[in-house]
Amino acid sequence: MTFPFGHGLSYTTFAYSDLTVTSGADGLTVELTVTNTGTRDGREVVQVYLGLPGSAVARPRRELRGFAGVVVPQGQSVPVQISIGRDDLAYWDIRVGRFVVEGGDYEVSVGASSRDLRLFAAAPVAGDEVRVPLTLDSSLAEVLADPVASAGLTPLFESMMSGMGAGDDDSGAAMGVDLGAMIGSIPIGRLPVFSGGAVTAQSLQTILDDANARR
């Protein structure tokens, strides 16, 4: 590609300064000053890119999330304000079937193109509360972390483990295996097999449905 994304040609030059980013319930407000440092009037397209280091989902390092075209007379400065709606921060979460905003400190980069970034700031964004429905594919640890599901499952689980003779030896510790972590990672839907039929899929589903309904 000959030019980076967002690149534009102009007969003058511009300087960027005084970046401030305000977080609010509706999203982000980006404000800065653009100064025409050249010898003639000109028009600049100011671009705002966002990134979230350590994001829990796969996403580009930076994404264009706002821009504004401004005309600046030679030797003068103009204020620029760009609003980025909360919806523009969201991604589609397949676990809950809706758009979700991930919380964190977003990196805000402002410049004339994706390769000509002039100003940088960090903006804290409050994330959406996501309650992932419990299913038979949920791990035992995830189900036990829910108070309602745990209350219904614990008696069944204790009865099953008692029948299997759990806790009669220290073979797990001897092998250097964290049995608690290993058991906690098992999908809850596998319990009917491990219990030899003492725990049924129907009884598990009833517990999960009750827990999901009370969330």
C-alpha positions in Angstrom: 0.0 0.0 0.0 1.4 3.4 -1.0 0.0 5.4 1.9 -1.1 4.3 5.4 -4.8 4.1 6.3 -6.3 7.6 6.7 -3.4 9.4 5.0 -4.3 12.7 3.3 -2.3 15.2 1.3 -2.4 18.9 2.1 -0.6 22.1 1.0 0.0 23.1 4.6 1.0 21.5 7.9 -0.7 21.1 11.2 0.3 20.6 14.8 -1.8 18.8 17.5 -1.9 19.8 21.2 -3.9 19.9 24.4 -5.4 16.4 24.3 -8.0 15.6 26.9 -10.3 12.5 27.0 -13.4 12.4 29.2 -15.1 9.1 30.1 -18.9 9.1 30.6 -21.9 6.9 30.7 -22.4 7.5 26.9 -18.8 6.9 25.9 -15.7 9.0 25.4 -15.3 12.7 24.5 -12.0 13.5 22.9 -10.9 17.2 22.8 -7.7 18.8 21.3 -6.4 21.8 19.5 -5.2 21.8 15.9 -2.9 24.6 14.7 -2.2 25.4 11.1 1.6 25.9 11.1 1.9 26.3 7.3 1.7 29.3 4.9 -1.9 28.8 3.7 -5.4 27.8 4.8 -6.0 24.1 4.9 -8.3 21.3 6.0 -7.3 18.4 8.3 -9.0 15.2 9.1 -8.3 14.4 12.8 -8.6 10.7 13.5 -9.1 8.9 16.9 -7.9 5.3 17.4 -8.6 3.1 20.4 -7.0 0.0 21.8 -7.4 -2.1 24.9 -4.1 -3.8 26.1 -4.7 -7.2 27.6 -8.2 -7.5 26.1 -10.0 -10.7 26.9 -11.1 -11.0 23.2 -9.1 -11.0 20.0 -9.0 -7.4 18.5 -6.6 -5.2 16.6 -4.0 -3.2 18.6 -5.8 0.0 17.4 -9.1 0.6 15.7 -10.4 3.8 14.1 -13.3 4.9 16.3 -13.9 8.6 15.4 -12.8 11.4 13.1 -13.6 15.0 12.2 -12.7 17.3 9.3 -11.7 20.8 10.3 -10.8 23.9 8.3 -8.0 25.9 9.9 -6.8 29.3 8.6 -3.1 29.8 8.2 -1.4 30.5 11.5 -4.5 29.9 13.6 -5.7 27.2 16.0 -9.2 25.6 16.3 -10.6 23.4 19.0 -11.7 19.9 17.9 -14.2 17.7 19.7 -14.9 14.1 18.7 -17.5 12.0 20.5 -17.2 8.2 20.6 -20.4 6.5 21.6 -20.4 3.6 24.0 -21.8 1.3 21.3 -18.6 1.9 19.3 -16.6 0.3 22.1 -18.7 -2.9 22.2 -18.1 -6.3 20.7 -20.5 -9.2 20.1 -20.3 -11.7 22.9 -21.4 -15.1 21.6 -21.9 -16.4 25.1 -24.8 -14.0 25.9 -25.9 -13.2 22.3 -25.5 -9.4 22.6 -23.0 -6.5 22.3 -20.9 -6.0 25.4 -18.4 -3.3 26.4 -15.2 -4.6 27.9 -14.0 -2.5 30.8 -10.4 -1.3 31.2 -8.0 1.5 30.5 -8.3 2.2 26.8 -5.4 3.7 24.9 -6.5 6.7 22.9 -4.3 7.8 20.0 -5.0 10.9 17.9 -3.3 11.8 14.6 -3.5 12.4 10.9 -3.4 8.7 9.9 -2.8 5.3 11.4 0.9 5.8 11.0 1.0 9.5 11.9 -0.2 9.5 15.5 0.6 12.7 17.4 -1.1 12.6 20.8 -1.8 9.8 23.3 -3.9 9.3 26.4 -5.5 6.7 28.6 -9.2 6.6 29.4 -10.9 4.3 31.9 -14.1 2.7 30.7 -16.5 0.8 32.9 -17.5 -2.6 31.5 -20.9 -4.2 31.2 -21.9 -6.8 33.7 -22.0 -10.1 31.9 -23.7 -13.0 33.4 -23.0 -16.0 31.3 -25.8 -18.6 31.5 -24.9 -21.9 33.1 -25.1 -24.9 30.8 -24.1 -28.6 30.9 -20.9 -27.4 29.3 -20.1 -25.1 32.2 -17.3 -26.4 34.4 -18.0 -27.7 37.9 -16.1 -24.7 39.4 -18.2 -22.2 37.4 -21.4 -23.9 38.7 -20.3 -24.1 42.3 -19.4 -20.4 42.1 -23.1 -19.6 41.7 -24.8 -19.6 45.1 -28.1 -21.0 43.8 -26.6 -23.7 41.6 -24.1 -24.6 44.4 -26.8 -25.1 46.9 -28.6 -27.5 44.6 -25.6 -29.3 43.4 -23.5 -29.7 46.5 -25.7 -32.5 48.1 -25.6 -34.5 44.8 -21.9 -34.0 44.4 -21.0 -34.9 48.0 -23.1 -38.1 47.7 -21.5 -39.0 44.5 -17.9 -38.4 45.8 -18.7 -40.4 49.0 -19.9 -43.3 46.9 -16.6 -43.2 44.9 -14.5 -43.2 48.1 -13.0 -39.8 47.5 -10.5 -38.7 50.1 -9.5 -42.2 51.1 -5.9 -41.7 49.8 -3.4 -39.1 48.9 -2.6 -40.5 45.4 -3.3 -37.1 43.8 -0.9 -35.3 46.1 1.7 -38.1 45.6 1.6 -37.6 41.8 1.8 -33.8 42.2 -1.8 -33.4 40.9 -4.1 -30.7 42.2 -7.3 -32.9 42.3 -9.4 -30.0 43.3 -8.4 -27.9 40.2 -8.7 -31.0 38.0 -12.2 -31.9 39.2 -13.3 -28.2 39.0 -12.4 -28.1 35.3 -14.7 -31.0 34.4 -17.9 -30.0 32.5 -20.9 -30.4 34.7 -22.6 -32.5 32.0 -20.1 -35.3 32.6 -21.3 -36.0 36.2 -23.9 -38.5 35.1 -21.2 -40.6 33.6 -18.8 -40.3 36.5 -21.6 -41.0 39.0 -22.7 -44.2 37.3 -26.2 -42.8 36.9 -26.6 -41.6 40.5 -26.8 -38.1 39.1 -29.0 -37.6 36.1 -28.7 -35.0 33.3 -32.3 -34.0 34.0 -31.6 -33.2 37.7 -28.6 -31.2 36.7 -30.5 -29.2 34.1 -33.2 -28.4 36.6 -30.6 -27.0 39.0 -29.0 -24.9 36.2 -32.4 -23.6 35.0 -33.3 -22.5 38.5 -29.9 -20.8 38.9 -30.2 -19.0 35.6 -33.8 -17.9 36.3 -32.7 -16.2 39.6 -29.8 -14.3 38.1 
